[in-house]
């Protein structure tokens, strides 16, 4: 899916210095990643709502209330 020449081009654009062993390693790893993404594109997502994250997160905050601050003198 991705060849050594493409890995070298990406490394050049990203200003990465890769050894020949790393180039071979990344060629295999990137190919497997792209194959997995291709598998995911086969899924039917017509009835799935788009989301920004996998789980919903909420901040836990206290109510915003004015309170006097200890020994401070008012202005």
C-alpha positions as CSV (number, residue, x, y, z in Angstrom):
1,X,0.0,0.0,0.0
2,X,2.8,2.5,0.9
3,X,6.3,2.0,-0.5
4,X,9.8,3.0,0.7
5,X,9.9,6.0,-1.6
6,X,6.7,7.4,-0.1
7,X,8.1,6.9,3.4
8,X,11.3,8.7,2.5
9,X,9.3,11.6,1.0
10,X,7.1,12.0,4.1
11,X,10.3,11.8,6.3
12,X,11.9,14.6,4.1
13,X,8.8,16.8,4.4
14,X,8.6,16.2,8.2
15,X,12.4,16.8,8.4
16,X,13.0,13.4,10.0
17,X,16.3,11.6,9.7
18,X,15.5,7.9,9.4
19,X,17.9,5.1,9.3
20,X,17.4,2.5,6.6
21,X,16.1,0.1,9.3
22,X,13.6,2.7,10.5
23,X,12.5,3.4,6.9
24,X,11.7,-0.4,6.5
25,X,10.0,-0.5,9.8
26,X,7.8,2.5,9.1
27,X,6.9,1.3,5.6
28,X,5.4,-1.9,7.1
29,X,3.7,0.0,10.0
30,X,2.2,2.7,7.8
31,X,0.9,0.1,5.3
32,X,-0.8,-1.8,8.1
33,X,-2.4,1.5,9.4
34,X,-3.7,2.4,5.9
35,X,-5.1,-1.1,5.4
36,X,-7.0,-0.8,8.7
37,X,-8.4,2.6,7.8
38,X,-9.5,1.1,4.5
39,X,-11.3,-1.6,6.4
40,X,-13.0,1.0,8.5
41,X,-14.3,2.8,5.4
42,X,-16.3,-0.3,4.5
43,X,-18.5,0.1,7.6
44,X,-22.0,1.5,7.1
45,X,-22.1,4.7,9.1
46,X,-25.2,6.2,7.5
47,X,-27.2,6.2,10.8
48,X,-24.3,7.1,13.1
49,X,-24.2,10.7,14.4
50,X,-20.9,12.5,14.0
51,X,-19.0,13.1,17.2
52,X,-15.9,15.0,18.3
53,X,-14.9,12.4,20.9
54,X,-15.6,8.8,21.7
55,X,-17.0,9.5,25.2
56,X,-18.8,12.6,26.5
57,X,-16.8,14.7,28.9
58,X,-18.2,17.3,31.3
59,X,-16.2,19.7,33.5
60,X,-17.1,19.6,37.1
61,X,-17.2,23.3,38.2
62,X,-18.5,25.1,41.3
63,X,-21.2,27.8,41.0
64,X,-19.7,31.3,40.5
65,X,-20.6,33.2,43.7
66,X,-19.1,36.3,45.3
67,X,-17.5,35.7,48.7
68,X,-15.5,38.0,51.0
69,X,-11.8,37.2,51.0
70,X,-10.5,36.9,54.6
71,X,-8.7,39.9,56.0
72,X,-8.7,42.0,52.9
73,X,-9.9,45.6,53.3
74,X,-12.5,46.8,50.8
75,X,-11.4,49.4,48.3
